[in-house]
Amino acid sequence: MFKRNGFQTVLMPEHCDIAVFTGGADVNPALYGELVVPGTNFSPRRDAQDMAFWRRLPTACMKIGICRGSQLLNVLNGGRLWQDADNHGCYKGHYVKDLLTGANRQVSSTHHQQCRPAEGAEIVAVAHLSQRKFAENVMWNREQSPNDQSSYGTDYEVLWYKDTRTLCFQGHPEYAVPADCEPYFFELIKRYF
């Protein structure tokens, strides 16, 4: 058994109080009803494995997604994705604003896909880094909409789906840089668990 920050690892999904979905390849756009745009690279096998794991989890289990995992969990909760967005390959970190506390927290980001939340999602933290975003039949460019604070102009970094107990965290708390990312991640788990 592996223990860290008061949590213990178990082997069977049916025994989980908290399940973590990790990073990896893009999420297949077919899962949210879109066609693939150039630059999207997914693994049907990985999607199938993660969805099978999701189905085996107890209803009361808290589900946590990191990076790709957050995007998949967003889709499994009815959300969609921007298939390609720029300015998020910043391993050393960028700031997000926690909407509950008002605090700016530094997190990492290495993925070019981003969540487009479903109705009912609590928006926990946001950024405004992207200059362009693509999805099927949708292209957004900040240069053409410099003051856009709509859902297109917002980068959703952390989401909470209360009904399914799902926390979507775009960053990588397992990276050593930035130092604030891991503590923020565990604060969010304690906030919602």
Beta strands, then each sheet from edge to edge (+ up, - down):
strand 1: 3-4
strand 2: 7-8
strand 3: 18-21
strand 4: 62-66
strand 5: 80-82
strand 6: 84-85
strand 7: 90-98
strand 8: 104-109
strand 9: 114-116
strand 10: 122-127
strand 11: 132-135
strand 12: 138-141
strand 13: 155-161
strand 14: 166-169
sheet 1: 1+ 2-
sheet 2: 3+ 4+ 14+ 13- 10+ 7- 8+
sheet 3: 5+ 9-
sheet 4: 6+ 11- 12+
end
